[in-house]
Amino acid sequence: MSAKGAIVTGAASGVGLELSKTLISGGWHVVMTDINPAGEAISKELGENTLWVKSNIADWDSQVRMFEKAFEWFPKINFLAANAGISTNMTAPTGMMSTEEGGLPQQPPLQVLGVNLMGTIYSIKLFLHHVHKHNSSMPKTGSPKGHIVITGSEGGLYALPADPIYCASKHGLVGLTRSLGPAYFNTYGITVNSINPGYMKTPLVAPLIPITPDKYETPLSTIMKAFQELLASNKTGQIVEASGENLYYQPQQPYPDEIAKWVWDDAPAFWMDAITKMGAGS
């Protein structure tokens, strides 16, 4: 990719910070964004090829402002690392596994859905808008004109009874990736993939680090390898599981029969065509 510009959400720590450093060392212009203001000083330390924009990805208006600043600074941005994410307090009394003795039940903590799922949807929508606006003359087929890589979790592939709302948010990202991947590439030339790490030593799981054996860690180097693979290819709709030092491209669960295949694979195009024709005739 000739114009090397990226937006990295959740860039103040963990995967986002490591990715920002990796991209900058490779000659990229990187917009680092996070709700954590500590990222501003880090961005300045990384040099003139970075732009720091504080934003809250769960807030649509905040993201709108961030994307406008990002593309004003570097109009040829063509990579979105939709990386920002949070988890819930697994022991909180408002969690899904708790009951309140007496009184009314408390509302469960849904902020994790606002950040992990809704915030990622906002980022993707705004990235598509700006890439299309600033690079509309680029071909839609052949070499990708843009990449979106979502940071998911193995919690999007397996059950996590200790944190079911977080688990639900990450399962949502798997469905989002598989649904948008082929459609975005075929229509806009933009790939959409997801990296789903296991346990990593990042601030997100800080309380668990002292008690978790090192042999179960997935190092940041494995995640960077996954990013590099996806940025160098036209693969799309891929769910990449990162476990230890290994990467696994996980296929979608096979359809159990022809009925299910028709409903979820063949029928959508059939329905859309029929709806379009009905609309044209009205």
C-alpha positions as CSV (number, residue, x, y, z in Angstrom):
1,M,0.0,0.0,0.0
2,S,1.6,3.2,-1.1
3,A,-0.1,5.7,1.2
4,K,0.5,4.4,4.6
5,G,-1.9,6.1,7.0
6,A,-3.7,4.5,9.9
7,I,-6.2,5.2,12.7
8,V,-5.6,3.2,15.9
9,T,-8.4,3.3,18.5
10,G,-7.5,2.3,22.1
11,A,-3.9,3.5,21.3
12,A,-2.8,4.6,24.7
13,S,-1.9,1.1,26.0
14,G,-1.8,-2.6,25.2
15,V,-2.3,-3.8,21.7
16,G,-3.1,-0.3,20.4
17,L,0.1,1.2,21.7
18,E,2.2,-1.7,20.4
19,L,0.6,-1.5,17.0
20,S,1.1,2.2,16.8
21,K,4.8,1.8,17.6
22,T,5.1,-1.0,15.0
23,L,3.4,1.0,12.3
24,I,5.4,4.2,13.0
25,S,8.7,2.2,12.8
26,G,7.5,1.0,9.4
27,G,7.0,4.5,8.0
28,W,3.3,4.9,8.6
29,H,1.4,8.1,9.6
30,V,-0.6,7.1,12.7
31,V,-3.6,8.8,14.3
32,M,-3.6,7.6,17.9
33,T,-6.9,7.9,19.7
34,D,-8.1,6.9,23.1
35,I,-10.3,8.1,26.0
36,N,-7.2,7.9,28.2
37,P,-5.4,11.3,28.1
38,A,-2.0,9.6,28.8
39,G,-1.8,8.8,25.1
40,E,-1.1,12.4,24.2
41,A,2.4,12.4,25.9
42,I,3.1,9.0,24.4
43,S,2.1,10.2,20.9
44,K,4.5,13.1,21.2
45,E,7.3,10.8,22.2
46,L,6.8,8.7,19.1
47,G,7.5,11.7,16.7
48,E,6.0,13.8,14.1
49,N,4.3,11.0,12.2
50,T,1.7,10.7,14.8
51,L,-1.5,12.7,15.6
52,W,-3.1,12.4,19.0
53,V,-6.9,12.9,19.2
54,K,-8.7,12.1,22.4
55,S,-12.0,10.5,21.8
56,N,-14.7,8.3,23.3
57,I,-15.5,5.6,20.8
58,A,-18.9,4.9,22.5
59,D,-19.9,8.5,21.6
60,W,-20.9,9.0,17.9
61,D,-20.2,12.7,18.0
62,S,-16.8,12.3,19.5
63,Q,-15.8,9.8,16.8
64,V,-17.2,12.1,14.1
65,R,-14.8,14.9,15.3
66,M,-11.9,12.5,15.6
67,F,-12.3,11.2,12.1
68,E,-12.6,14.7,10.7
69,K,-9.3,15.7,12.4
70,A,-7.6,12.5,11.3
71,F,-8.4,12.8,7.6
72,E,-7.7,16.5,7.6
73,W,-4.2,15.7,9.0
74,F,-3.6,12.8,6.6
75,P,-6.2,12.4,3.8
76,K,-4.8,9.1,2.5
77,I,-5.5,7.1,5.6
78,N,-6.4,3.5,4.5
79,F,-6.1,1.4,7.6
80,L,-8.4,1.3,10.6
81,A,-7.4,-0.7,13.7
82,A,-10.7,-0.9,15.6
83,N,-8.9,-1.9,18.7
84,A,-10.5,-0.1,21.7
85,G,-12.3,-2.2,24.1
86,I,-13.2,-2.7,27.8
87,S,-14.4,-5.5,30.0
88,T,-16.9,-5.6,32.9
89,N,-16.2,-6.1,36.6
90,M,-16.8,-9.8,36.8
91,T,-17.6,-9.5,40.6
92,A,-19.9,-6.5,40.3
93,P,-23.3,-6.8,42.0
94,T,-25.0,-5.7,38.8
95,G,-23.5,-8.5,36.8
96,M,-25.5,-11.2,35.1
97,M,-24.6,-13.9,37.6
98,S,-25.8,-11.9,40.7
99,T,-29.1,-11.6,42.4
100,E,-30.1,-8.7,44.6
101,E,-31.6,-9.7,48.0
102,G,-34.6,-7.4,48.5
103,G,-35.6,-4.4,46.4
104,L,-35.6,-4.2,42.6
105,P,-32.8,-5.7,40.5
106,Q,-30.2,-3.3,39.2
107,Q,-29.6,-2.6,35.6
108,P,-26.7,-4.8,34.2
109,P,-23.6,-3.0,33.0
110,L,-24.0,-2.4,29.3
111,Q,-21.2,0.1,28.8
112,V,-19.1,-2.8,27.5
113,L,-21.6,-3.2,24.6
114,G,-21.4,0.5,23.9
115,V,-17.6,0.5,23.6
116,N,-16.8,-3.0,22.2
117,L,-19.7,-3.4,19.7
118,M,-21.4,-0.1,19.1
119,G,-18.2,1.9,19.2
120,T,-16.6,-0.4,16.7
121,I,-19.6,-0.1,14.4
122,Y,-19.3,3.7,14.6
123,S,-15.6,3.5,13.7
124,I,-16.2,1.3,10.7
125,K,-19.0,3.5,9.4
126,L,-17.0,6.7,9.7
127,F,-13.9,5.1,8.2
128,L,-15.8,3.9,5.1
129,H,-17.3,7.4,4.6
130,H,-13.9,9.1,4.7
131,V,-12.0,6.5,2.7
132,H,-14.6,6.7,0.0
133,K,-14.6,10.5,0.1
134,H,-10.9,10.9,-0.1
135,N,-10.0,7.9,-2.3
136,S,-13.1,7.5,-4.5
137,S,-11.0,7.3,-7.7
138,M,-9.1,4.2,-6.5
139,P,-10.2,0.9,-8.0
140,K,-12.7,-1.3,-6.2
141,T,-11.2,-4.5,-7.2
142,G,-7.7,-6.0,-7.2
143,S,-5.4,-4.7,-4.5
144,P,-7.3,-3.5,-1.5
145,K,-7.7,0.3,-1.1
146,G,-8.3,-0.1,2.6
147,H,-8.1,-2.4,5.5
148,I,-10.2,-2.7,8.7
149,V,-8.9,-5.0,11.4
150,I,-11.0,-5.4,14.5
151,T,-9.5,-6.5,17.8
152,G,-11.8,-9.2,19.1
153,S,-11.1,-11.9,21.6
154,E,-11.2,-15.6,22.1
155,G,-14.2,-14.6,24.2
156,G,-15.9,-14.1,20.8
157,L,-15.4,-17.8,20.0
158,Y,-16.0,-19.5,23.3
159,A,-18.3,-19.2,26.2
160,L,-17.2,-17.0,29.2
161,P,-19.6,-17.6,32.1
162,A,-17.5,-15.2,34.3
163,D,-18.1,-12.2,32.0
164,P,-21.1,-13.0,29.7
165,I,-21.8,-9.4,28.6
166,Y,-18.2,-9.0,27.5
167,C,-18.4,-12.3,25.8
168,A,-21.6,-11.2,24.0
169,S,-19.9,-8.1,22.8
170,K,-17.0,-10.1,21.3
171,H,-19.3,-12.6,19.7
172,G,-21.0,-9.7,18.0
173,L,-17.7,-8.6,16.5
174,V,-17.3,-12.0,15.0
175,G,-20.7,-11.8,13.3
176,L,-19.9,-8.2,12.2
177,T,-16.6,-9.2,10.6
178,R,-18.0,-12.2,8.7
179,S,-21.0,-10.2,7.5
180,L,-19.1,-7.1,6.4
181,G,-16.0,-8.7,5.1
182,P,-17.1,-9.9,1.6
183,A,-19.6,-7.1,1.2
184,Y,-17.1,-4.3,1.9
185,F,-14.4,-5.8,-0.3
186,N,-16.7,-6.5,-3.2
187,T,-18.3,-3.1,-3.1
188,Y,-15.6,-0.8,-1.8
189,G,-12.3,-2.7,-2.0
190,I,-11.9,-2.6,1.7
191,T,-11.1,-5.8,3.7
192,V,-12.6,-6.4,7.1
193,N,-11.0,-9.0,9.4
194,S,-10.8,-9.7,13.1
195,I,-7.9,-10.8,15.4
196,N,-9.1,-12.7,18.4
197,P,-6.4,-13.0,21.1
198,G,-6.4,-15.2,24.2
199,Y,-5.0,-14.0,27.5
200,M,-2.6,-11.1,27.2
201,K,-0.7,-9.1,29.8
202,T,-2.5,-5.8,29.1
203,P,-4.1,-3.2,31.4
204,L,-7.5,-4.7,30.5
205,V,-6.7,-7.7,32.7
206,A,-4.2,-6.1,35.2
207,P,-5.7,-7.9,38.3
208,L,-5.2,-11.3,36.7
209,I,-1.5,-10.9,35.7
210,P,0.0,-11.8,39.1
211,I,-2.1,-15.0,39.4
212,T,-2.0,-16.3,35.8
213,P,0.9,-18.7,34.8
214,D,3.1,-17.2,32.0
215,K,2.6,-20.4,29.9
216,Y,-0.9,-19.3,29.1
217,E,0.0,-15.9,27.8
218,T,-0.4,-14.8,24.1
219,P,2.4,-12.3,23.6
220,L,1.9,-9.0,21.7
221,S,4.4,-10.2,19.1
222,T,1.8,-12.8,18.0
223,I,-0.8,-10.1,17.6
224,M,1.6,-7.9,15.6
225,K,2.2,-10.9,13.3
226,A,-1.5,-11.2,12.7
227,F,-1.8,-7.5,11.8
228,Q,1.1,-7.8,9.4
229,E,-0.4,-10.9,7.6
230,L,-3.8,-9.2,7.2
231,L,-2.3,-5.9,5.9
232,A,-0.3,-7.8,3.3
233,S,-3.2,-9.7,1.8
234,N,-6.7,-9.3,0.3
235,K,-8.2,-11.8,2.7
236,T,-11.5,-10.5,4.1
237,G,-14.1,-11.7,6.6
238,Q,-11.5,-13.7,8.4
239,I,-11.6,-14.6,12.1
240,V,-7.9,-15.0,13.2
241,E,-7.5,-16.7,16.6
242,A,-4.3,-15.8,18.3
243,S,-3.2,-18.3,21.0
244,G,0.3,-18.4,22.4
245,E,2.6,-18.0,19.4
246,N,0.1,-19.5,17.0
247,L,-2.5,-18.0,14.6
248,Y,-5.5,-20.0,13.5
249,Y,-7.9,-18.8,10.7
250,Q,-11.2,-20.1,12.1
251,P,-13.9,-20.9,9.5
252,Q,-17.6,-20.3,10.0
253,Q,-19.6,-23.2,11.5
254,P,-20.9,-25.3,8.6
255,Y,-24.6,-25.2,7.7
256,P,-26.4,-28.2,9.1
257,D,-28.6,-28.6,5.9
258,E,-29.7,-27.0,2.7
259,I,-32.5,-25.1,4.3
260,A,-30.2,-23.2,6.6
261,K,-27.7,-22.6,3.8
262,W,-30.5,-21.1,1.6
263,V,-31.8,-18.8,4.4
264,W,-28.4,-17.5,5.4
265,D,-26.4,-17.7,2.2
266,D,-28.6,-17.7,-0.8
267,A,-31.8,-15.9,0.3
268,P,-30.4,-12.5,1.3
269,A,-29.5,-11.6,-2.3
270,F,-32.8,-13.1,-3.5
271,W,-34.8,-11.0,-1.0
272,M,-32.9,-7.8,-1.7
273,D,-33.4,-8.2,-5.4
274,A,-37.1,-8.8,-4.9
275,I,-37.5,-5.8,-2.6
276,T,-35.6,-3.6,-5.0
277,K,-38.0,-4.7,-7.8
278,M,-41.0,-4.1,-5.7
279,G,-39.8,-0.6,-4.8
280,A,-39.1,0.2,-8.4
281,G,-42.7,-0.8,-9.4
282,S,-44.4,1.2,-6.7
